[in-house]
Amino acid sequence: MRAAIVFPVLAALVVAACGTSSQTHAPKTDSPGSLVSQRAMGNLDSTLTAAMSSATYIRYRSTSPAGKPIEVSGAVFLPIGEPPPGGWPVIAFGHGTSGVVSACAPTNSPTLFGSAPTVAQLLAGHRAVVMTNYQGLDGPGDAPYLDTPSSGYDVLDSIRAARSTGLPLSPDAVLVGASQGGRAAESAAETVKSYAPELKFRGVVLLSPALELQLVDTVRTGALKAPDQYLIIPYVVAAVRYSTPGYRYDQILHGDLLTAAPHLEAHCAGNLTPADLALGVTATPAEARFVDDAAARPFIDLQSRTNLPQSATPLPTYIVRGDADKLVDTAWSTAAIAKMCTLGTPVHDLTIPGGHDAPATVTAQWLSWIDDLFADKPFPSTCPR
C-alpha cells in the first residue's frame, strides 16, 4: 500500500505533547549550530515508531532575522538497524506549515502535525532524519513565518547540532522540504556556502515548495483560491506582524474572516474545524482586500525580502508539484522555477495532475530521487538549454 506524504496545513490532526526522558545539557555557547541540550522523545505516533530506532529532541543555537543568536529546537530520528561504517546518511527535512504559535512545533505532536508519514518514508530508506521546528515554534520569541534566511539557517544549524549529539551520523546529506519546508530547504541550499561552508549536501528534493508568493497581486485582483488561500491569510498576517508589529487584521480581512482571524492564527495547522473550513469555502474577495496602499506595503516588503530564488546554487534540485495547487499557486511556482533555471541552478521540475498534496501520488518517484542523489547518478535537468 502506498504511504502518502501529508501536508500539515490541510491535515486533520490532534495535538498532544510528546513524552520526554532525562535531558542532557551541552556547554553554553552562542555559535550557530551549537547544541544546547538533548533528550529522548516518546509518545510518538505508531507510523513513526514502526520506522525508527530512536528519536532525540534537540535544542540548539541559530540566527534570527535580525542576525542575533536565538535558541531553536528540533529532532533527530534514526532508522532501524545497524548504521553503516561512518554513520547514517542524513536527510535534512523542512516540514510544512504547522502553525505560527509556540505550541505548533511538530515535536509537540505525536504525528509531528502531519509530518510523521513523510519522516517514516525517509527513515525507510535507511537514513537519519534531522528536522527543525523553526524559530518561534517551541519558543523563544515569535515565529518569523515564511522568513527565508532564518528558516534556512534553522535547517543548516539543526544538522550542525545533530552532529554534536554523539549519534552515528555521516557527513553525507540531502535537503528535503515540503511546502513551507521547501522554502526553508531551498534557502538552506542558497546560503550554505556562506553560512555553513563545512556542510556538504548531495542535492535537494522539494515537494510542492512555497518558493514564491504573489499574494499582493492575487488579493488586489480578487483571485484568492478558496478555501486554502483565504485560510492561510491570518498566518501571513502574523508573518507581516513580525517585522511590522502594529499591523492589524482589519487592514486586509473583513466580515467573517476578520472575526475568525485571531482564532485561525492561534490554531495549529490540521486543527481546523468544519466551521473553519466552511469559512474558507464561502469566503469572497470582499473579505480579503487591502484597505489602502499602505496596508499592502508590508506584504510587498515580505515578498520582496523572502521570495526565492535569491541566488543560484550548484546543488541538483528535484521538484515535484501539482498542476492545480490552490495553496501555493502553480503559476507562482512556475515563475520561481524559471528564475532558478535562469540563474543557473540545475533543476528537474515534474508537474503532475493534482493540488498541493500531489506529491503523495508519486511517492516512489521522489524517494528514488533521494537515492539517486546519494548515489551520485547523472542529474536530468529540465531547464531550457
RODO-2510 file (C-alpha; in nm, 4 decimals, decimal comma):
residues 385
     n   res          X          Y          Z
     1     m     0,0000     0,0000     0,0000
     2     r     0,1349     0,3446    -0,0941
     3     a     0,2174     0,5648     0,2031
     4     a     0,1172     0,9255     0,1442
     5     i     0,3100     1,2401     0,2182
     6     v     0,0992     1,4682     0,4372
     7     f     0,0990     1,8467     0,4069
     8     p     0,0165     1,9635     0,7614
     9     v    -0,1679     2,2816     0,6655
    10     l    -0,4513     2,0668     0,5327
    11     a    -0,4345     1,7627     0,7609
    12     a    -0,6902     1,6852     1,0338
    13     l    -0,4883     1,6097     1,3437
    14     v    -0,4996     1,6194     1,7225
    15     v    -0,2416     1,7968     1,9400
    16     a    -0,0682     1,6135     2,2233
    17     a     0,2647     1,6731     2,3923
    18     c     0,5354     1,4188     2,3233
    19     g     0,6779     1,2378     2,6233
    20     t     1,0267     1,3053     2,7484
    21     s     1,3044     1,1424     2,9397
    22     s     1,6209     1,2753     3,1057
    23     q     1,7734     1,5772     2,9381
    24     t     2,1440     1,6355     2,8778
    25     h     2,2757     1,9925     2,8562
    26     a     2,5767     2,0918     2,6487
    27     p     2,8257     2,3639     2,7449
    28     k     2,6716     2,7035     2,6707
    29     t     2,7881     2,8825     2,3545
    30     d     2,6157     3,1235     2,1175
    31     s     2,7828     2,9987     1,7997
    32     p     2,5342     2,8938     1,5290
    33     g     2,4633     2,5217     1,5358
    34     s     2,5910     2,4707     1,8894
    35     l     2,3947     2,2092     2,0799
    36     v     2,2167     2,3376     2,3917
    37     s     2,0538     2,0164     2,5155
    38     q     1,9201     1,6794     2,4051
    39     r     1,6796     1,4172     2,5373
    40     a     1,4893     1,1151     2,4163
    41     m     1,1398     1,1675     2,2720
    42     g     0,8397     0,9477     2,3466
    43     n     0,4634     0,9339     2,2848
    44     l     0,5078     0,9291     1,9078
    45     d     0,2621     0,8020     1,6501
    46     s     0,2894     0,4341     1,5557
    47     t     0,3589     0,5291     1,1927
    48     l     0,6815     0,6818     1,3150
    49     t     0,7820     0,4370     1,5869
    50     a     0,7496     0,1453     1,3437
    51     a     1,0147     0,3034     1,1209
    52     m     1,2657     0,4320     1,3760
    53     s     1,5133     0,3036     1,6301
    54     s     1,5343     0,6284     1,8269
    55     a     1,4069     0,9869     1,8403
    56     t     1,6102     1,2612     2,0048
    57     y     1,4784     1,6081     2,0838
    58     i     1,7430     1,8790     2,0492
    59     r     1,7737     2,2473     2,1351
    60     y     2,0421     2,4445     1,9560
    61     r     2,1580     2,7918     1,8563
    62     s     2,0731     2,9559     1,5266
    63     t     2,0485     3,3076     1,3824
    64     s     1,7387     3,5283     1,3949
    65     p     1,6163     3,7560     1,1121
    66     a     1,7930     4,0375     1,2977
    67     g     2,1224     3,8447     1,2882
    68     k     2,1168     3,7705     1,6620
    69     p     2,1711     3,4331     1,8338
    70     i     1,8455     3,2519     1,9077
    71     e     1,7556     2,9143     2,0531
    72     v     1,5693     2,6727     1,8258
    73     s     1,4518     2,3144     1,8737
    74     g     1,4102     2,0089     1,6547
    75     a     1,4550     1,6342     1,6434
    76     v     1,6850     1,3631     1,5141
    77     f     1,5319     1,0314     1,4065
    78     l     1,7410     0,7210     1,3400
    79     p     1,6236     0,4303     1,1238
    80     i     1,6020     0,0697     1,2349
    81     g     1,9173    -0,1383     1,2022
    82     e     2,2920    -0,1036     1,2415
    83     p     2,4460     0,2129     1,0989
    84     p     2,6873     0,1670     0,8098
    85     p     3,0572     0,2487     0,8597
    86     g     3,0828     0,6239     0,9023
    87     g     2,7254     0,6595     1,0275
    88     w     2,3788     0,7035     0,8794
    89     p     2,3435     0,9289     0,5753
    90     v     2,1332     1,2307     0,6730
    91     i     1,8142     1,3865     0,5388
    92     a     1,7756     1,7500     0,6488
    93     f     1,3958     1,7761     0,6460
    94     g     1,1978     2,1007     0,6311
    95     h     0,8398     2,0345     0,7415
    96     g     0,5307     2,2041     0,6012
    97     t     0,3334     2,4716     0,7829
    98     s     0,2312     2,3579     1,1306
    99     g     0,1283     2,6967     1,2698
   100     v     0,2688     3,0269     1,3911
   101     v     0,2464     2,9949     1,7709
   102     s     0,4846     2,8164     2,0041
   103     a     0,2551     2,5193     2,0689
   104     c     0,2606     2,4315     1,6986
   105     a     0,6142     2,2899     1,6992
   106     p     0,5981     1,9452     1,5348
   107     t     0,7836     1,7925     1,8301
   108     n     0,4785     1,8815     2,0439
   109     s     0,2612     1,6424     1,8428
   110     p     0,2769     1,2600     1,8242
   111     t     0,2172     1,2914     1,4486
   112     l     0,4579     1,5850     1,4127
   113     f     0,1480     1,7776     1,2989
   114     g     0,1142     1,5549     0,9960
   115     s     0,4810     1,5091     0,9063
   116     a     0,5165     1,1648     1,0690
   117     p     0,4316     0,9690     0,7498
   118     t     0,6911     1,1629     0,5496
   119     v     0,9592     1,1168     0,8158
   120     a     0,8756     0,7440     0,8272
   121     q     0,9122     0,7191     0,4485
   122     l     1,2516     0,8873     0,4676
   123     l     1,3649     0,6585     0,7509
   124     a     1,2637     0,3538     0,5448
   125     g     1,5460     0,4447     0,3063
   126     h     1,7938     0,3699     0,5899
   127     r     1,8830     0,7325     0,6506
   128     a     1,8656     0,9515     0,9572
   129     v     1,6224     1,2443     0,9504
   130     v     1,7056     1,5758     1,1154
   131     m     1,4085     1,8121     1,1453
   132     t     1,3996     2,1683     1,2761
   133     n     1,0877     2,3118     1,4385
   134     y     1,1808     2,6617     1,3028
   135     q     1,2298     2,9690     1,5180
   136     g     0,9425     3,0652     1,7463
   137     l     0,7819     2,7211     1,7380
   138     d     0,8613     2,5813     2,0826
   139     g     0,9979     2,9277     2,1655
   140     p     1,1537     3,1615     2,2491
   141     g     1,0001     3,4624     2,0767
   142     d     0,7570     3,4904     1,7897
   143     a     0,7755     3,2819     1,4744
   144     p     0,9178     3,4656     1,1697
   145     y     0,6833     3,2670     0,9446
   146     l     0,7942     3,2482     0,5794
   147     d     1,1227     3,4291     0,6518
   148     t     1,3592     3,2502     0,4171
   149     p     1,7034     3,3425     0,5566
   150     s     1,6237     3,2408     0,9159
   151     s     1,4395     2,9216     0,8187
   152     g     1,7347     2,8205     0,6026
   153     y     1,9671     2,8857     0,8960
   154     d     1,7400     2,6746     1,1178
   155     v     1,7802     2,3815     0,8781
   156     l     2,1574     2,4180     0,8477
   157     d     2,2119     2,4643     1,2198
   158     s     1,9968     2,1602     1,3002
   159     i     2,2487     1,9488     1,1065
   160     r     2,5387     2,1072     1,2899
   161     a     2,3723     2,0445     1,6251
   162     a     2,2710     1,6870     1,5373
   163     r     2,6346     1,6044     1,4701
   164     s     2,7210     1,7098     1,8248
   165     t     2,4773     1,4632     1,9844
   166     g     2,7054     1,1611     1,9605
   167     l     2,4563     0,9848     1,7321
   168     p     2,6064     0,7887     1,4404
   169     l     2,5618     1,0377     1,1542
   170     s     2,7532     1,0518     0,8282
   171     p     2,8746     1,3745     0,6616
   172     d     2,6596     1,2720     0,3609
   173     a     2,3355     1,4737     0,3447
   174     v     2,0435     1,5682     0,1197
   175     l     1,7968     1,8548     0,1732
   176     v     1,4264     1,7658     0,1551
   177     g     1,1413     2,0109     0,2109
   178     a     0,7623     2,0114     0,1781
   179     s     0,5536     2,3255     0,1237
   180     q     0,6884     2,5863     0,3705
   181     g     0,9737     2,3424     0,4292
   182     g     1,0550     2,3534     0,0583
   183     r     1,1099     2,7253     0,1038
   184     a     1,3386     2,6536     0,4012
   185     a     1,5315     2,3802     0,2186
   186     e     1,5894     2,5976    -0,0883
   187     s     1,7029     2,8841     0,1347
   188     a     1,9459     2,6451     0,3049
   189     a     2,0796     2,5399    -0,0344
   190     e     2,1307     2,9032    -0,1373
   191     t     2,3030     3,0099     0,1859
   192     v     2,5059     2,7030     0,2872
   193     k     2,8203     2,8203     0,1076
   194     s     2,8377     3,1463     0,3017
   195     y     2,6690     3,0444     0,6291
   196     a     2,7813     2,6845     0,6881
   197     p     3,0545     2,6033     0,4347
   198     e     3,1654     2,2938     0,6259
   199     l     2,8347     2,1214     0,5432
   200     k     2,8202     1,9226     0,2218
   201     f     2,4911     1,8337     0,0542
   202     r     2,4414     1,5969    -0,2390
   203     g     2,1317     1,7798    -0,3606
   204     v     1,7783     1,8970    -0,2892
   205     v     1,4273     1,7480    -0,3216
   206     l     1,1337     1,9902    -0,2961
   207     l     0,7703     1,8797    -0,2631
   208     s     0,5137     2,1478    -0,3561
   209     p     0,7597     2,4118    -0,2344
   210     a     0,6381     2,7603    -0,1390
   211     l     0,9213     2,9328    -0,3230
   212     e     0,7423     3,2428    -0,4428
   213     l     0,4351     3,4180    -0,3050
   214     q     0,2354     3,6621    -0,5174
   215     l    -0,0329     3,7284    -0,2600
   216     v    -0,0460     4,1036    -0,3072
   217     d    -0,1461     4,0876    -0,6739
   218     t    -0,3764     3,7940    -0,6013
   219     v    -0,5587     3,9845    -0,3264
   220     r    -0,5783     4,3018    -0,5348
   221     t    -0,7333     4,1180    -0,8286
   222     g    -0,9756     3,9235    -0,6090
   223     a    -0,8260     3,5944    -0,7252
   224     l    -0,7580     3,4112    -0,3966
   225     k    -0,8369     3,0403    -0,4252
   226     a    -1,0914     2,9030    -0,1769
   227     p    -1,0565     2,7653     0,0805
   228     d    -0,6788     2,7309     0,1101
   229     q    -0,5512     3,0810     0,0368
   230     y    -0,8230     3,2535     0,2395
   231     l    -0,7483     3,0401     0,5450
   232     i    -0,3729     3,0956     0,5284
   233     i    -0,4053     3,4769     0,5365
   234     p    -0,4117     3,5003     0,9214
   235     y    -0,0788     3,3134     0,9282
   236     v     0,0644     3,5552     0,6703
   237     v    -0,0608     3,8488     0,8793
   238     a     0,1437     3,7002     1,1652
   239     a     0,4441     3,6881     0,9305
   240     v     0,3945     4,0540     0,8388
   241     r     0,3473     4,1487     1,2040
   242     y     0,6891     4,0016     1,2910
   243     s     0,8577     4,2946     1,1153
   244     t     0,5611     4,5377     1,1294
   245     p     0,4317     4,4895     1,4876
   246     g     0,1356     4,7238     1,4572
   247     y    -0,0200     4,5539     1,1562
   248     r    -0,3915     4,4825     1,2136
   249     y    -0,6173     4,2103     1,0772
   250     d    -0,8679     4,4716     0,9598
   251     q    -0,6130     4,6168     0,7184
   252     i    -0,6727     4,3140     0,4942
   253     l    -0,9511     4,0973     0,6412
   254     h    -1,3214     4,1788     0,6670
   255     g    -1,6519     4,0196     0,7613
   256     d    -1,6495     3,6642     0,8932
   257     l    -1,2802     3,6159     0,8129
   258     l    -1,1914     3,9174     1,0254
   259     t    -1,3970     3,7813     1,3150
   260     a    -1,2303     3,4415     1,2890
   261     a    -0,8748     3,5681     1,2299
   262     p    -0,7458     3,5530     1,5931
   263     h    -0,8840     3,2004     1,6279
   264     l    -0,7341     3,0882     1,2955
   265     e    -0,3924     3,2348     1,3744
   266     a    -0,3820     3,0733     1,7200
   267     h    -0,4671     2,7245     1,5935
   268     c    -0,2125     2,4770     1,4662
   269     a    -0,2499     2,3553     1,1088
   270     g    -0,4672     2,0483     1,0951
   271     n    -0,6827     2,1528     1,3889
   272     l    -0,9310     2,3403     1,1737
   273     t    -1,2942     2,2617     1,2489
   274     p    -1,5636     2,2039     0,9835
   275     a    -1,6856     2,5552     1,0616
   276     d    -1,3366     2,6945     0,9947
   277     l    -1,3180     2,5133     0,6614
   278     a    -1,6627     2,6410     0,5714
   279     l    -1,5369     2,9969     0,6249
   280     g    -1,2713     2,9387     0,3647
   281     v    -1,5092     2,7727     0,1211
   282     t    -1,7621     3,0558     0,1323
   283     a    -1,5133     3,3444     0,1543
   284     t    -1,5337     3,6146    -0,1112
   285     p    -1,2837     3,8738    -0,2375
   286     a    -1,4677     4,1346    -0,0281
   287     e    -1,3443     3,9566     0,2860
   288     a    -0,9763     3,9735     0,1846
   289     r    -0,8781     4,3110     0,0408
   290     f    -0,6303     4,5793     0,1407
   291     v    -0,7959     4,8905     0,2792
   292     d    -0,5339     5,1090     0,1078
   293     d    -0,1870     5,1010    -0,0465
   294     a    -0,0261     5,1451     0,2951
   295     a    -0,1895     4,8211     0,4104
   296     a    -0,0394     4,6347     0,1161
   297     r     0,3126     4,7717     0,1642
   298     p     0,4250     4,5322     0,4446
   299     f     0,3076     4,2372     0,2329
   300     i     0,5044     4,3706    -0,0632
   301     d     0,8088     4,4001     0,1613
   302     l     0,7657     4,0440     0,2902
   303     q     0,7507     3,9101    -0,0646
   304     s     1,0490     4,1102    -0,1909
   305     r     1,2645     4,0099     0,1090
   306     t     1,1770     3,6436     0,1221
   307     n     1,0684     3,5140    -0,2184
   308     l     1,3010     3,2619    -0,3765
   309     p     1,5266     3,2171    -0,5580
   310     q     1,7595     3,4873    -0,4324
   311     s     2,0741     3,3315    -0,5793
   312     a     2,1945     3,0310    -0,7754
   313     t     2,3068     2,7077    -0,6163
   314     p     2,5138     2,4305    -0,7806
   315     l     2,3127     2,1644    -0,5985
   316     p     2,0979     1,9449    -0,8250
   317     t     1,7388     2,0237    -0,7312
   318     y     1,4426     1,7941    -0,7934
   319     i     1,0944     1,9482    -0,7677
   320     v     0,7543     1,7811    -0,7813
   321     r     0,4277     1,9791    -0,7659
   322     g     0,0662     1,9731    -0,8722
   323     d    -0,0772     2,1475    -1,1770
   324     a    -0,3792     2,2785    -0,9796
   325     d    -0,2321     2,3854    -0,6459
   326     k    -0,4809     2,6048    -0,4564
   327     l    -0,2411     2,6920    -0,1738
   328     v     0,0917     2,7613    -0,3443
   329     d    -0,0453     2,8684    -0,6799
   330     t     0,1043     2,6607    -0,9617
   331     a     0,1764     2,9744    -1,1631
   332     w     0,3774     3,1223    -0,8734
   333     s     0,5971     2,8125    -0,8614
   334     t     0,6386     2,8063    -1,2396
   335     a     0,7723     3,1620    -1,2240
   336     a     1,0130     3,0783    -0,9399
   337     i     1,1472     2,7694    -1,1152
   338     a     1,2048     2,9665    -1,4353
   339     k     1,4122     3,2128    -1,2316
   340     m     1,6118     2,9260    -1,0783
   341     c     1,6951     2,7993    -1,4266
   342     t     1,7886     3,1476    -1,5471
   343     l     2,0245     3,1925    -1,2516
   344     g     2,1922     2,8610    -1,3329
   345     t     2,0566     2,6267    -1,0633
   346     p     2,0231     2,2744    -1,2085
   347     v     1,6525     2,1878    -1,1766
   348     h     1,4429     1,8844    -1,2626
   349     d     1,0796     2,0025    -1,2473
   350     l     0,7998     1,7458    -1,2506
   351     t     0,4462     1,8853    -1,2668
   352     i     0,1735     1,6258    -1,2189
   353     p    -0,2071     1,6294    -1,2001
   354     g    -0,3351     1,7403    -0,8609
   355     g    -0,3218     2,0051    -0,5924
   356     h    -0,0878     2,0853    -0,3063
   357     d    -0,0712     1,7222    -0,1931
   358     a     0,0003     1,5885    -0,5442
   359     p     0,3478     1,4555    -0,4469
   360     a     0,1635     1,1874    -0,2469
   361     t     0,0676     1,0236    -0,5750
   362     v     0,4308     0,9807    -0,6830
   363     t     0,5987     0,8983    -0,3524
   364     a     0,8160     0,6278    -0,5112
   365     q     0,9392     0,8809    -0,7660
   366     w     1,0696     1,1417    -0,5234
   367     l     1,2098     0,8774    -0,2891
   368     s     1,4066     0,7391    -0,5852
   369     w     1,5428     1,0887    -0,6492
   370     i     1,6894     1,0867    -0,2988
   371     d     1,8510     0,7502    -0,3734
   372     d     1,9938     0,8913    -0,6973
   373     l     2,1427     1,1938    -0,5198
   374     f     2,3183     0,9800    -0,2602
   375     a     2,4421     0,7513    -0,5396
   376     d     2,5737     1,0467    -0,7469
   377     k     2,3725     0,9367    -1,0504
   378     p     2,3538     1,1704    -1,3521
   379     f     2,1077     1,4567    -1,2999
   380     p     1,8447     1,5075    -1,5748
   381     s     1,7874     1,8848    -1,5749
   382     t     1,4661     2,0086    -1,7333
   383     c     1,5880     2,3695    -1,7611
   384     p     1,5869     2,5093    -2,1148
   385     r     1,9269     2,4820    -2,2799
***
